[in-house]
C-alpha cells in the first residue's frame, strides 16, 4: 500500500509540473501583455520598460523558474488589470464557487442514487426508460445551452427565478440544478448498472427465498454493495464540477473562480490565469489521488494491478 501511494504521489507531481509548463507557455504565446497594458501615447522604450517590470525580458526558462519558485513560496503574483494580489482574488472567489459546487454535487448524487435504484428495480419499464432518456439527454446537451435555456424559460419567460448574481435561495436554484445536471447522467447510469449486477447475485436471490421484504432487500442489502463503485467515482465527479462551473458561473454571472478566470483569459491577465489553472489542477489531481488511494484501500487488487 505504501509503495502504491508513493507511486501515485510521484505521478501527481509529474502531472502538475507538466500542467504548469503547458499553461505557462500557452499564456505567453497567446499575446504580448506589455502591448495590452500600453496606451497610444507609450513609446517603444515605455513598452520595453513594461516588459522589464513584468519580467518578460528574461528567457522563457528563467521566467518559468521564477514562476515555480514564487508558487512554492505562496506568491502567485499580482493581477495586471485589477492591480490586486492573485491570492486575494482567489480567496474572495473560491468560497463563492464552493457554495455552488457543493450543493450541486449533493443534488446530483442524491438524484442519481434515487433514479438509478428505481431504474434498476423496474428494469425495462416505463420508469427505467425515463431514466435512460434523461441519461441520454444529459450526455448530449451542452452545459451552456442548458443554462441559457433555463434562464430563458424560468427567468425571462415565467419570471420565477433571478437570472444572475448572489442572493437568497432563489439565486441558487438555476445554477445548482444546471451544474448538477452536468454530472447526473453518468452517475445515474453507473448506479443503475451496479444495482443490476447486485440484484442478479446469488445472495439477493437467497434473501428473497427467505422471505425478506423487497424494500429491505433493495435499500439495505443490495444498495450497500452496489454503492461502492459509485462512491469512488463521486470524488472524480466533484473534481469535474470545478471545470464545469466555469461555464455555469459565466452564464449566471456567479462571482466565483470560473467567472474571474474567463475575465482573465479575455484580458490576457497571465498571472491570474496561471494561478487559477495551477490551483484548479492541484485540486483535481489531489481529489483523484485520494479517490485512487481509497479505492485501493477498499479493493486490494487495485493497488497490485496499478503497481
C-alpha positions in Angstrom: 0.0 0.0 0.0 2.8 2.4 0.9 4.5 1.7 -2.5 1.2 2.4 -4.3 0.8 5.7 -2.5 4.4 6.8 -3.3 4.0 6.0 -7.0 0.7 7.8 -7.2 2.2 10.8 -5.4 5.1 10.9 -7.9 2.7 10.6 -10.8 0.6 13.5 -9.4 3.7 15.7 -9.0 4.9 15.0 -12.6 1.4 15.7 -13.9 1.3 19.0 -12.0 4.7 20.1 -13.3 3.6 19.3 -16.9 0.4 21.3 -16.5 2.3 24.2 -15.1 4.7 24.2 -18.0 1.9 23.9 -20.5 -0.2 26.8 -19.2 3.0 28.9 -18.7 3.8 28.6 -22.4 0.3 29.0 -23.7 -0.4 32.2 -21.9 2.8 33.7 -23.3 2.3 32.7 -26.9 -1.3 34.0 -26.9 -0.1 37.6 -27.0 2.2 40.2 -25.5 0.8 41.5 -22.2 3.0 44.6 -22.5 1.2 45.7 -25.7 -2.2 45.4 -24.0 -1.0 47.4 -21.0 0.5 50.2 -23.2 -1.6 53.1 -24.3 -1.4 55.0 -27.6 1.0 57.5 -26.0 3.5 54.9 -24.9 6.8 54.8 -26.9 8.8 51.7 -27.7 11.0 52.4 -24.8 8.0 52.6 -22.5 6.7 49.3 -23.8 10.1 47.7 -23.2 10.1 49.1 -19.6 6.8 47.4 -19.0 8.3 44.1 -20.2 11.2 44.6 -17.8 8.8 45.4 -14.9 6.8 42.2 -15.7 10.0 40.1 -16.1 9.1 39.4 -19.7 12.6 40.5 -20.9 14.1 37.3 -19.4 14.3 34.0 -21.3 11.4 31.5 -21.0 13.4 29.1 -18.8 14.3 31.9 -16.4 10.7 33.1 -16.3 9.4 29.6 -15.6 12.0 29.1 -12.8 10.9 32.4 -11.2 7.2 31.4 -11.6 7.8 28.0 -9.9 9.8 29.5 -7.1 7.2 32.1 -6.4 4.4 29.4 -6.4 6.3 27.2 -4.0 6.7 30.2 -1.7 2.9 31.0 -2.0 3.4 34.1 -4.1 1.0 33.8 -7.1 1.7 37.3 -8.4 -0.5 40.3 -9.0 -3.3 40.8 -11.4 -2.2 43.1 -14.3 -5.6 44.8 -14.6 -7.2 44.6 -11.2 -3.9 45.5 -9.5 -4.6 43.1 -6.7 -2.7 40.1 -5.4 -3.9 37.0 -7.1 -4.2 35.1 -3.8 -6.6 37.8 -2.5 -8.8 37.5 -5.6 -8.8 33.7 -5.4 -9.6 33.9 -1.7 -12.6 36.0 -2.4 -13.9 33.9 -5.3 -13.2 30.4 -4.0 -15.9 30.4 -1.3 -18.5 31.5 -3.8 -17.5 28.6 -6.1 -17.8 26.1 -3.3 -21.3 27.5 -2.4 -22.3 26.5 -5.9 -20.3 23.3 -6.4 -21.1 21.6 -3.0 -24.9 21.7 -3.3 -24.8 20.9 -7.0 -22.7 17.8 -6.2 -25.0 16.8 -3.4 -28.2 17.3 -5.5 -26.6 15.3 -8.4 -25.5 12.4 -6.2 -28.9 12.2 -4.4 -30.8 12.3 -7.7 -28.5 9.8 -9.4 -28.8 7.4 -6.4 -32.6 7.6 -6.3 -33.2 7.4 -10.1 -30.5 4.7 -10.6 -32.0 2.5 -8.0 -35.6 3.0 -9.2 -34.5 2.3 -12.8 -32.7 -0.9 -11.9 -35.6 -2.2 -9.8 -38.0 -1.5 -12.6 -35.8 -2.8 -15.5 -37.1 -2.0 -19.0 -40.3 -0.5 -17.5 -41.7 3.0 -18.0 -39.6 4.5 -15.2 -36.4 2.8 -16.4 -36.9 4.1 -19.9 -37.3 7.5 -18.5 -34.1 7.2 -16.6 -32.3 6.1 -19.8 -33.8 9.1 -21.7 -32.6 11.5 -19.0 -29.1 10.0 -19.2 -29.0 10.4 -23.0 -30.2 14.0 -22.8 -27.7 14.8 -20.1 -24.8 13.5 -22.1 -25.9 15.0 -25.4 -26.9 18.5 -24.3 -24.1 21.1 -23.8 -24.0 22.6 -20.3 -24.0 26.2 -21.5 -27.1 25.5 -23.7 -29.0 24.0 -20.8 -28.1 27.0 -18.6 -29.2 29.5 -21.3 -32.5 27.7 -21.9 -33.1 27.5 -18.2 -32.6 31.3 -17.8 -34.9 31.9 -20.8 -37.7 29.7 -19.5 -37.7 30.3 -15.7 -36.3 33.9 -15.6 -37.2 35.6 -18.8 -40.5 33.9 -19.8 -42.0 32.9 -16.5 -40.1 35.4 -14.3 -40.0 32.9 -11.4 -36.2 33.0 -10.6 -33.5 35.6 -10.8 -31.2 35.5 -13.8 -27.8 36.0 -12.1 -25.8 37.0 -9.1 -25.6 36.0 -5.4 -28.6 36.4 -3.1 -31.1 34.2 -1.4 -32.1 30.6 -2.0 -33.8 31.5 -5.2 -30.5 32.6 -6.7 -29.1 29.1 -6.2 -31.9 27.2 -7.9 -30.9 27.6 -11.5 -27.1 27.4 -11.1 -27.3 24.4 -8.8 -29.7 22.5 -10.9 -27.9 23.1 -14.2 -24.5 22.4 -12.8 -25.8 19.2 -11.1 -27.3 18.1 -14.4 -23.7 18.2 -15.7 -22.7 15.1 -13.8 -26.1 13.5 -13.0 -26.4 11.2 -16.1 -23.1 9.5 -15.8 -23.5 8.8 -12.1 -27.1 7.7 -12.6 -26.1 5.1 -15.2 -23.3 3.8 -13.0 -25.7 3.3 -10.0 -28.2 1.6 -12.3 -25.7 -0.8 -13.8 -24.2 -1.6 -10.3 -27.6 -2.3 -8.9 -28.5 -4.6 -11.8 -25.3 -6.6 -11.1 -26.1 -6.9 -7.4 -29.7 -7.8 -7.9 -28.7 -10.7 -10.1 -26.4 -12.1 -7.5 -27.0 -15.3 -5.5 -27.2 -13.7 -2.1 -30.1 -11.4 -3.2 -31.9 -14.5 -4.5 -31.3 -16.2 -1.2 -32.7 -13.2 0.7 -35.9 -13.3 -1.4 -36.2 -17.0 -0.8 -36.0 -16.3 3.0 -39.0 -14.0 2.6 -37.4 -10.6 3.3 -39.4 -7.7 2.1 -38.4 -6.2 -1.3 -37.8 -2.8 0.2 -35.4 -4.2 2.7 -33.6 -6.2 0.1 -33.1 -3.2 -2.2 -32.3 -0.4 0.2 -30.4 -2.3 2.8 -28.7 -5.3 1.3 -28.4 -4.6 -2.5 -27.6 -0.8 -2.3 -24.9 -1.3 0.3 -22.8 -3.4 -2.1 -23.8 -1.6 -5.3 -22.8 1.8 -4.0 -19.0 1.0 -3.6 -18.1 1.8 -7.2 -20.3 4.9 -7.5 -18.8 6.3 -4.3 -15.3 6.2 -5.7 -16.4 7.9 -8.9 -18.3 10.5 -6.9 -15.0 12.1 -5.9 -13.9 12.4 -9.6 -17.2 13.9 -10.5 -16.8 16.5 -7.7 -13.5 17.5 -9.4 -15.3 17.6 -12.8 -17.7 20.2 -11.3 -14.8 22.6 -10.8 -14.2 22.8 -14.6 -17.9 22.6 -15.4 -18.6 25.5 -13.1 -16.6 27.8 -15.4 -19.4 27.8 -17.9 -22.2 28.0 -15.4 -20.6 30.8 -13.4 -20.2 32.8 -16.6 -23.8 32.3 -17.8 -25.2 33.2 -14.4 -22.6 35.9 -13.6 -21.7 34.0 -10.4 -18.6 35.7 -8.8 -16.6 32.5 -8.4 -13.3 31.1 -9.8 -14.8 30.3 -13.2 -16.1 33.8 -13.6 -12.8 35.5 -12.9 -10.7 33.1 -15.0 -12.9 33.9 -18.0 -12.2 37.6 -17.3 -8.5 36.9 -17.0 -8.4 35.0 -20.3 -10.3 37.7 -22.2 -7.9 40.4 -20.7 -4.8 38.2 -21.1 -4.1 38.7 -17.4 -1.5 35.9 -17.4 -0.6 36.0 -13.7 -4.3 35.4 -12.8 -4.8 32.7 -15.4 -1.7 30.9 -14.4 -2.5 30.9 -10.7 -6.1 29.7 -11.1 -5.2 26.9 -13.6 -2.5 25.7 -11.2 -4.9 25.9 -8.3 -7.7 24.0 -10.1 -5.2 21.4 -11.4 -3.8 20.8 -7.9 -7.3 20.4 -6.6 -8.4 18.0 -9.3 -5.2 15.9 -9.1 -5.5 15.9 -5.3 -9.0 14.6 -5.4 -8.1 11.9 -8.0 -5.2 10.9 -5.7 -7.5 10.5 -2.7 -10.0 8.5 -4.8 -7.3 6.1 -6.1 -6.0 5.6 -2.5 -9.5 5.0 -1.1 -10.3 2.6 -4.0 -7.0 0.7 -3.4 -7.9 0.5 0.3 -11.3 -0.9 -0.4 -10.2 -3.3 -3.1 -6.6 -4.6 -2.5 -6.4 -5.9 -6.1 -6.3 -2.3 -7.4 -3.0 -1.5 -5.6 -1.3 -4.5 -7.2 -2.7 -4.0 -10.7 -1.5 -0.4 -10.8 1.9 -1.0 -9.5 
